[in-house]
Amino acid sequence: SLSKPSKVPTSQSFSRFLTSQHLDILSLQEIHAQSEFIQQRLDMQLKTYQSIWISHCGIVSLSPQVNIESLYVFIDDRVILCRVSQPNNTFPSFTFMNIYAPATQHAQRYAFHANLLQSSYFQTLLSNMTTDTPLPSLHPDTILGDFNYDFKHFPSHLIKDFSASALEFISSSYTNMLSPVPLLDNDKPFVPNATN
């Protein structure tokens, strides 16, 4: 975690590593940023231009050329929906969702995912996907996060009302970024206590 008090030196080292990557936006999970003091410390460590912090996750802009605007925070401070834009309109604005699901008991994770899918926001999306109706203007163009989820452990008989067209929409519109992608030659993974 970036904010655990017992791990401040590691947090600072990891923050230096992240800022050295020349990223414009960061999506962070498991940040434990319950207080304004912790959020301000993270802003300083990461040298943010803008940030959206909630207890369990955050989205930060590391560039003055990228604006982030909070649109919606829901489900126990575990989901942020924001709009990303550029002041000079060099790219069209898009919506971005960051999710951090509970990492503890299976029942808590299941309840989180069930509540998320039952929220009015996702019910509208799912309804539109199954009826070929255009998506609402605030649909997420990008969904990132730590879902703490594995379909292998989900009883398939519990999946209901998920049509083939909805599955096709998801597979054609979104990319699973966890599929193995080799590191580029200059990419170096973060290793705690290493010089970065």
C-alpha positions as a Markdown table, in Angstrom:
| # | Residue | x | y | z |
|---|---|---|---|---|
| 1 | Ser | 0.0 | 0.0 | 0.0 |
| 2 | Leu | 1.2 | 3.5 | -0.7 |
| 3 | Ser | -0.1 | 4.9 | 2.6 |
| 4 | Lys | 0.6 | 2.4 | 5.4 |
| 5 | Pro | 2.4 | 4.3 | 8.1 |
| 6 | Ser | 4.8 | 1.3 | 8.8 |
| 7 | Lys | 5.9 | 1.3 | 5.2 |
| 8 | Val | 6.5 | 5.0 | 4.5 |
| 9 | Pro | 10.1 | 4.5 | 3.1 |
| 10 | Thr | 8.8 | 1.8 | 0.7 |
| 11 | Ser | 5.8 | 4.1 | -0.2 |
| 12 | Gln | 8.2 | 6.9 | -0.9 |
| 13 | Ser | 10.4 | 4.7 | -3.0 |
| 14 | Phe | 7.5 | 3.3 | -5.0 |
| 15 | Ser | 6.1 | 6.8 | -5.5 |
| 16 | Arg | 9.5 | 7.9 | -6.9 |
| 17 | Phe | 9.4 | 4.8 | -9.2 |
| 18 | Leu | 5.9 | 5.7 | -10.4 |
| 19 | Thr | 6.7 | 9.3 | -11.1 |
| 20 | Ser | 9.8 | 8.3 | -13.0 |
| 21 | Gln | 7.6 | 6.4 | -15.5 |
| 22 | His | 6.3 | 9.6 | -17.1 |
| 23 | Leu | 2.7 | 8.5 | -16.8 |
| 24 | Asp | -0.2 | 10.9 | -17.2 |
| 25 | Ile | -2.8 | 9.1 | -15.2 |
| 26 | Leu | -2.6 | 6.5 | -12.4 |
| 27 | Ser | -5.3 | 4.3 | -11.2 |
| 28 | Leu | -4.5 | 3.1 | -7.6 |
| 29 | Gln | -6.2 | 0.5 | -5.4 |
| 30 | Glu | -5.7 | -0.6 | -1.8 |
| 31 | Ile | -4.4 | 2.8 | -0.8 |
| 32 | His | -5.9 | 3.1 | 2.7 |
| 33 | Ala | -6.3 | 6.9 | 2.2 |
| 34 | Gln | -9.0 | 7.4 | 4.9 |
| 35 | Ser | -7.8 | 10.8 | 6.1 |
| 36 | Glu | -7.1 | 14.1 | 4.3 |
| 37 | Phe | -3.5 | 14.0 | 5.8 |
| 38 | Ile | -2.8 | 10.7 | 4.0 |
| 39 | Gln | -4.3 | 12.0 | 0.8 |
| 40 | Gln | -2.2 | 15.2 | 0.9 |
| 41 | Arg | 0.9 | 13.1 | 1.6 |
| 42 | Leu | 0.1 | 10.9 | -1.4 |
| 43 | Asp | -0.4 | 14.0 | -3.6 |
| 44 | Met | 3.0 | 15.3 | -2.5 |
| 45 | Gln | 4.8 | 12.0 | -3.0 |
| 46 | Leu | 3.3 | 11.4 | -6.4 |
| 47 | Lys | 3.5 | 15.1 | -7.5 |
| 48 | Thr | -0.1 | 15.1 | -8.6 |
| 49 | Tyr | -1.7 | 17.9 | -10.6 |
| 50 | Gln | -5.2 | 16.6 | -9.7 |
| 51 | Ser | -6.4 | 13.7 | -7.7 |
| 52 | Ile | -9.6 | 11.9 | -6.6 |
| 53 | Trp | -9.0 | 10.0 | -3.4 |
| 54 | Ile | -11.4 | 7.8 | -1.5 |
| 55 | Ser | -10.7 | 5.3 | 1.2 |
| 56 | His | -9.8 | 2.3 | -1.0 |
| 57 | Cys | -8.8 | 3.7 | -4.3 |
| 58 | Gly | -7.7 | 6.8 | -6.2 |
| 59 | Ile | -7.2 | 8.3 | -9.6 |
| 60 | Val | -4.5 | 10.9 | -10.1 |
| 61 | Ser | -3.3 | 13.1 | -13.0 |
| 62 | Leu | 0.4 | 13.5 | -13.1 |
| 63 | Ser | 0.3 | 15.9 | -16.0 |
| 64 | Pro | -1.0 | 19.5 | -16.3 |
| 65 | Gln | -2.3 | 18.5 | -19.7 |
| 66 | Val | -4.8 | 15.9 | -18.3 |
| 67 | Asn | -7.8 | 16.9 | -16.2 |
| 68 | Ile | -9.8 | 14.5 | -14.1 |
| 69 | Glu | -13.3 | 15.2 | -12.8 |
| 70 | Ser | -15.1 | 13.0 | -10.3 |
| 71 | Leu | -18.5 | 11.9 | -11.6 |
| 72 | Tyr | -19.6 | 9.3 | -9.2 |
| 73 | Val | -18.2 | 7.5 | -6.1 |
| 74 | Phe | -20.2 | 4.5 | -4.9 |
| 75 | Ile | -20.2 | 1.2 | -2.9 |
| 76 | Asp | -18.3 | 1.8 | 0.3 |
| 77 | Asp | -15.6 | 4.0 | -1.3 |
| 78 | Arg | -14.6 | 1.2 | -3.6 |
| 79 | Val | -15.6 | 2.6 | -7.0 |
| 80 | Ile | -14.7 | 5.9 | -8.7 |
| 81 | Leu | -16.1 | 7.1 | -12.1 |
| 82 | Cys | -14.4 | 10.1 | -13.5 |
| 83 | Arg | -14.1 | 12.0 | -16.8 |
| 84 | Val | -10.7 | 12.5 | -18.3 |
| 85 | Ser | -10.1 | 15.5 | -20.6 |
| 86 | Gln | -7.4 | 17.7 | -22.0 |
| 87 | Pro | -7.6 | 21.5 | -21.8 |
| 88 | Asn | -6.8 | 22.0 | -25.5 |
| 89 | Asn | -9.0 | 19.1 | -26.6 |
| 90 | Thr | -6.2 | 17.2 | -28.3 |
| 91 | Phe | -8.1 | 14.1 | -27.5 |
| 92 | Pro | -11.8 | 13.5 | -26.9 |
| 93 | Ser | -12.8 | 13.3 | -23.2 |
| 94 | Phe | -13.6 | 9.8 | -21.9 |
| 95 | Thr | -14.9 | 8.2 | -18.8 |
| 96 | Phe | -12.8 | 6.0 | -16.6 |
| 97 | Met | -13.8 | 3.7 | -13.8 |
| 98 | Asn | -11.5 | 2.5 | -11.0 |
| 99 | Ile | -12.7 | -0.5 | -8.8 |
| 100 | Tyr | -11.2 | -2.0 | -5.7 |
| 101 | Ala | -13.2 | -5.0 | -4.6 |
| 102 | Pro | -12.7 | -6.5 | -1.1 |
| 103 | Ala | -9.8 | -8.9 | -0.8 |
| 104 | Thr | -11.1 | -10.7 | 2.3 |
| 105 | Gln | -13.8 | -13.3 | 2.6 |
| 106 | His | -15.4 | -14.8 | -0.5 |
| 107 | Ala | -18.9 | -13.8 | 0.8 |
| 108 | Gln | -17.8 | -10.1 | 1.0 |
| 109 | Arg | -16.4 | -10.2 | -2.5 |
| 110 | Tyr | -19.5 | -11.8 | -3.8 |
| 111 | Ala | -21.7 | -9.3 | -2.1 |
| 112 | Phe | -19.6 | -6.4 | -3.4 |
| 113 | His | -19.8 | -7.7 | -7.0 |
| 114 | Ala | -23.5 | -8.5 | -6.7 |
| 115 | Asn | -24.3 | -5.0 | -5.2 |
| 116 | Leu | -22.2 | -3.3 | -8.0 |
| 117 | Leu | -24.1 | -5.1 | -10.7 |
| 118 | Gln | -27.4 | -4.4 | -9.0 |
| 119 | Ser | -26.7 | -0.6 | -8.7 |
| 120 | Ser | -28.9 | 1.5 | -10.9 |
| 121 | Tyr | -25.8 | 2.6 | -12.8 |
| 122 | Phe | -24.8 | -0.9 | -13.9 |
| 123 | Gln | -28.4 | -2.0 | -14.4 |
| 124 | Thr | -28.8 | 0.7 | -17.0 |
| 125 | Leu | -25.6 | -0.4 | -18.7 |
| 126 | Leu | -26.6 | -4.1 | -18.7 |
| 127 | Ser | -30.1 | -3.3 | -19.9 |
| 128 | Asn | -28.7 | -1.3 | -22.8 |
| 129 | Met | -26.2 | -4.1 | -23.7 |
| 130 | Thr | -28.9 | -6.7 | -23.9 |
| 131 | Thr | -31.3 | -4.6 | -26.0 |
| 132 | Asp | -28.9 | -3.0 | -28.4 |
| 133 | Thr | -29.9 | 0.4 | -27.1 |
| 134 | Pro | -27.1 | 3.0 | -27.2 |
| 135 | Leu | -25.1 | 3.2 | -24.0 |
| 136 | Pro | -25.8 | 6.2 | -21.7 |
| 137 | Ser | -23.4 | 9.1 | -22.0 |
| 138 | Leu | -21.6 | 8.3 | -18.8 |
| 139 | His | -20.8 | 4.7 | -19.6 |
| 140 | Pro | -17.2 | 3.8 | -18.7 |
| 141 | Asp | -14.9 | 3.8 | -21.7 |
| 142 | Thr | -12.2 | 2.3 | -19.5 |
| 143 | Ile | -12.7 | 0.0 | -16.4 |
| 144 | Leu | -9.6 | -0.7 | -14.3 |
| 145 | Gly | -9.0 | -1.9 | -10.9 |
| 146 | Asp | -8.4 | -4.9 | -8.6 |
| 147 | Phe | -11.5 | -7.0 | -8.9 |
| 148 | Asn | -10.2 | -9.7 | -6.6 |
| 149 | Tyr | -12.3 | -12.0 | -8.7 |
| 150 | Asp | -11.8 | -15.3 | -10.6 |
| 151 | Phe | -14.5 | -16.8 | -12.7 |
| 152 | Lys | -13.1 | -20.2 | -12.0 |
| 153 | His | -14.5 | -19.9 | -8.4 |
| 154 | Phe | -17.9 | -18.6 | -9.4 |
| 155 | Pro | -20.8 | -21.0 | -9.7 |
| 156 | Ser | -21.9 | -20.7 | -13.3 |
| 157 | His | -25.5 | -21.6 | -12.4 |
| 158 | Leu | -25.7 | -18.2 | -10.6 |
| 159 | Ile | -25.1 | -16.2 | -13.8 |
| 160 | Lys | -28.6 | -15.3 | -15.0 |
| 161 | Asp | -29.9 | -13.0 | -17.7 |
| 162 | Phe | -26.5 | -12.4 | -19.3 |
| 163 | Ser | -27.2 | -12.7 | -23.0 |
| 164 | Ala | -24.8 | -13.7 | -25.8 |
| 165 | Ser | -25.0 | -10.1 | -27.1 |
| 166 | Ala | -23.9 | -8.7 | -23.7 |
| 167 | Leu | -21.0 | -11.1 | -23.7 |
| 168 | Glu | -20.1 | -10.1 | -27.3 |
| 169 | Phe | -20.3 | -6.4 | -26.4 |
| 170 | Ile | -17.9 | -6.9 | -23.4 |
| 171 | Ser | -15.4 | -9.0 | -25.4 |
| 172 | Ser | -15.5 | -6.6 | -28.4 |
| 173 | Ser | -15.5 | -3.3 | -26.4 |
| 174 | Tyr | -13.1 | -4.0 | -23.6 |
| 175 | Thr | -9.7 | -5.5 | -23.3 |
| 176 | Asn | -8.4 | -7.7 | -20.4 |
| 177 | Met | -5.1 | -6.0 | -19.6 |
| 178 | Leu | -4.0 | -8.9 | -17.4 |
| 179 | Ser | -3.3 | -11.1 | -20.4 |
| 180 | Pro | 0.5 | -11.7 | -20.5 |
| 181 | Val | 2.3 | -8.9 | -22.3 |
| 182 | Pro | 6.1 | -8.9 | -22.2 |
| 183 | Leu | 7.8 | -5.9 | -20.7 |
| 184 | Leu | 9.4 | -3.5 | -23.2 |
| 185 | Asp | 13.1 | -3.4 | -23.2 |
| 186 | Asn | 13.2 | -0.2 | -21.1 |
| 187 | Asp | 10.4 | -1.2 | -18.7 |
| 188 | Lys | 11.7 | -2.2 | -15.3 |
| 189 | Pro | 9.3 | -3.6 | -12.7 |
| 190 | Phe | 9.3 | -2.0 | -9.2 |
| 191 | Val | 11.3 | -3.9 | -6.7 |
| 192 | Pro | 11.1 | -2.7 | -3.0 |
| 193 | Asn | 14.5 | -1.5 | -1.6 |
| 194 | Ala | 16.0 | -1.4 | -5.0 |
| 195 | Thr | 17.5 | 1.7 | -6.5 |
| 196 | Asn | 15.1 | 3.1 | -9.1 |
